[in-house]
Amino acid sequence: MMVQTNPHAVAFLAIMASVIHPALANEWTGWTRTNLLALATSYLPNGCDPEGTTGLTSCYETYVPGVPYMVKHTNIPPGATPTSSSTYTNRDWDIKMVTILLPPDAVPRSEIDGWYWFRSTTTRPPSTSDLWWIDHTLTAPASCPTRFEFTTSHLLRYWGDRLPSEFLDEYMLPKATVFPVYTTTPSYRGAYPSPVREIHVKPTDLPPTRNGGLPLYGDAGLFISDLKSFNQSYITHCHLPGEPRPCSYTYAGKCSKIEPWKIIVAAVIPSIFLLGFVESFFWFRRLMLGKSCLRLGTVCWNLIFIFLVFFTAIEDKRSPEHQADFREQWKKMSLMTKIKLWGQFGFRHRYPVEWLGERKPTGRVTESIEMTRGGGNGGAGRGGQRVEDDDIPPAYPGPPA
């Protein structure tokens, strides 16, 4: 694994960008290749030298019908008429492969590439096969304690439509990473070990597709979908399959998987709830002093329990004369008395009549006003004068038993 500094926000987008890489569209002009094949009526065994330069004279000819041999060039000899021609067009990339077949013995055997290996009577040495892979790299987000890269590979032949070996050797091989040849173990009796050469390329090494996105004629889309799921399940959580999930967050030097916002919520809500008791006592004190106040609910509790708003009442203030008496009464109370009264009246709508007298309805509550109209007795009555029922609060009876 290699330490990188790629930001998490573009971790997987970088993968998709590397797959599509539209910037190469201006450089890519397509690829076309012509192969010339020729049929031969006969061949010589491996090691046979018909000209006698090596001293081997046991050469015989054997007819091999319908076997095409690769011509070392693409020049059709004068007078030779091609037997057939075919064109392979890749459906995902702008790649064409034209194959022209010449009649038997249309070109000298010296111009045929490897003709003597076909159907040889001697043991043919094993040829090295190329195994092409396309690599995809996932980068851990910057929030991980240790940032790393994870590379996974997919067989190139399943990535999209078939790519000709000539195209791979000519266009892709110069960009590829070639690993040393290794020999595979035969999987069945009688088979020979086969040398294999692994070749790895990146998504950016491939030319742009015709549609500008992922190849349509392969399992590239399925692979990218699985890769995205793998990235979300493991890489973004800073670990690989089979490895323990690392510490996501650290608080006071201790590891935790709890996100910070959850801790903040868990700390703030109880704090506001407890602060509501302080506020409740604040409102109760104002009640006992004859000032306007909230009953039952508080601002803090209303923020947490919205429905409590419908049960919160507003108590109007009493007259200045009453407030002066209530203030003296509050000063004479002991702390324990105040706390007991708070527990008795601070969390309900009940009014402390035995301490404050009858509730004085003012403000939002309709006042009980006795009005007398003037008339008779020569206007001796108090017409238009408002008479208020202003009871004197009872004297402080001392702490409740």
Residue pairs with C-beta under 8 A, 6 or more apart in sequence:
1 148
1 149
1 150
2 148
2 149
3 146
3 147
3 148
4 139
4 140
4 147
4 148
4 149
5 142
5 147
6 14
6 139
6 142
6 147
7 141
7 142
8 140
8 141
8 142
8 143
8 236
11 138
11 139
11 140
11 141
11 231
11 235
11 236
12 138
12 228
12 231
12 232
14 139
15 136
15 137
15 138
15 224
15 227
15 231
16 224
18 136
18 202
18 203
18 204
19 136
19 203
19 214
19 220
19 224
20 208
20 212
20 213
20 214
21 203
21 204
21 208
22 208
22 212
24 204
24 207
24 208
25 208
25 212
28 94
28 207
28 208
29 94
30 94
30 95
30 96
31 93
31 94
31 95
31 96
31 167
31 170
31 171
31 207
32 95
32 96
32 97
32 98
33 96
33 97
33 98
33 164
33 166
33 167
33 170
34 74
34 98
34 99
34 100
35 70
35 74
35 97
35 98
35 99
35 100
35 166
36 70
36 71
36 73
36 74
36 75
36 76
36 100
36 102
37 68
37 69
37 70
37 71
37 99
37 100
37 101
37 102
38 68
38 69
38 71
38 101
38 102
38 103
38 104
38 105
38 106
38 107
38 112
39 66
39 67
39 68
39 69
39 83
39 101
39 102
39 103
39 104
39 105
39 106
40 64
40 67
40 69
40 104
40 105
40 109
40 112
40 115
41 63
41 64
41 104
41 105
42 61
42 62
42 63
42 64
43 61
43 62
43 64
43 115
43 116
43 118
43 119
43 120
44 50
44 59
44 60
44 61
44 116
45 59
45 60
45 116
45 120
45 121
45 122
46 116
46 117
46 120
46 121
46 122
46 124
47 54
47 56
47 122
48 56
48 58
48 59
48 116
49 55
49 56
49 59
50 59
62 119
64 118
64 119
67 118
67 119
68 101
69 112
69 113
69 114
69 115
69 118
70 112
70 113
70 114
71 102
71 107
71 111
71 112
71 113
72 111
72 112
72 113
73 111
74 100
76 82
76 100
76 102
77 102
77 106
77 107
80 102
80 103
80 106
80 107
81 103
82 100
82 101
82 102
83 101
83 102
83 103
84 100
84 101
85 98
85 99
85 100
85 101
86 98
86 99
87 96
87 97
87 98
87 99
88 96
88 97
88 98
88 99
88 164
89 95
89 96
90 96
90 161
90 162
90 163
91 161
91 210
91 216
91 217
92 160
92 161
92 209
92 210
92 215
92 216
92 217
92 218
93 160
93 161
93 163
93 206
93 207
93 208
93 209
93 210
93 215
94 207
94 210
95 163
95 164
95 167
95 207
97 164
97 166
97 167
109 115
117 124
126 192
126 193
126 194
126 195
127 195
128 181
128 195
128 196
128 197
129 194
129 195
129 196
129 197
130 165
130 168
130 196
130 197
130 199
131 155
131 196
131 197
131 198
131 199
132 155
132 156
132 157
132 168
132 172
132 176
132 199
132 200
132 201
133 153
133 154
133 155
133 156
133 198
133 199
133 200
133 201
134 153
134 154
134 155
134 156
134 159
134 200
134 201
134 202
134 203
134 206
135 151
135 152
135 153
135 200
135 201
135 202
135 203
136 151
136 152
136 153
136 154
136 203
136 227
137 149
137 150
137 151
138 149
138 150
138 151
138 152
138 227
138 230
138 231
138 235
139 147
139 148
139 149
139 235
140 146
140 147
140 148
140 149
140 150
140 235
140 236
140 238
141 147
141 235
141 236
141 238
143 238
143 248
144 238
144 246
145 238
145 246
145 247
146 238
146 246
150 235
150 240
152 227
152 230
153 200
154 223
156 163
156 201
157 163
158 218
158 219
159 206
159 215
159 218
159 219
159 220
159 223
160 209
160 215
160 216
160 217
160 218
160 220
161 215
161 217
161 218
163 172
168 199
171 207
172 199
172 201
172 205
172 206
173 199
175 201
175 202
175 205
176 199
176 200
176 201
176 205
177 199
177 200
177 201
178 197
178 198
178 199
179 197
179 198
179 199
179 200
180 197
181 195
181 196
181 197
182 195
182 196
182 198
183 193
183 194
183 195
183 196
184 193
184 194
184 195
184 196
185 193
186 192
186 193
186 194
209 215
209 216
214 220
214 221
214 224
234 240
234 241
237 245
237 248
238 245
238 246
238 248
239 245
239 246
245 257
247 255
247 256
247 257
248 255
248 256
248 257
248 259
249 255
249 256
249 257
249 258
249 259
249 260
250 256
251 263
269 304
272 300
272 303
272 304
273 300
273 301
273 304
275 300
276 298
276 299
276 300
276 301
276 304
279 298
279 299
279 300
280 298
280 301
280 342
280 346
280 347
281 342
281 346
283 293
283 294
283 295
283 298
283 346
284 293
284 341
284 342
284 345
284 346
285 330
285 338
286 292
286 293
287 293
287 295
287 315
287 345
287 346
287 352
287 356
288 326
288 329
288 330
288 338
288 341
288 352
288 355
288 356
289 323
289 326
289 327
289 330
290 317
290 318
290 319
290 322
290 323
290 326
290 327
290 356
291 317
291 318
291 323
292 314
292 315
292 316
292 317
292 363
293 314
293 315
294 312
294 313
294 314
294 315
295 312
295 313
295 314
295 315
295 348
295 349
296 308
296 311
296 312
296 313
296 347
296 348
296 349
297 308
297 309
297 311
297 312
298 312
301 308
302 308
302 309
302 312
313 349
314 363
314 364
315 351
316 360
316 361
316 362
316 363
316 364
316 365
317 323
317 362
317 363
318 326
318 356
318 360
318 362
319 360
319 390
321 390
322 356
322 357
322 360
322 393
325 392
325 393
326 356
326 393
329 355
329 393
329 396
330 338
332 396
333 341
333 396
333 399
334 399
336 399
337 399
337 400
340 399
340 400
341 352
341 355
341 400
344 352
345 351
345 352
351 359
353 359
354 394
354 397
355 393
355 394
355 396
356 393
357 391
357 392
357 393
357 394
358 391
360 390
361 367
361 368
367 388
368 389
369 386
369 387
369 388
370 386
370 387
370 388
370 389
371 384
371 385
371 386
371 387
372 381
372 382
372 383
372 385
372 387
373 381
373 383
373 384
374 381
374 382
374 383
374 384
375 381
375 383
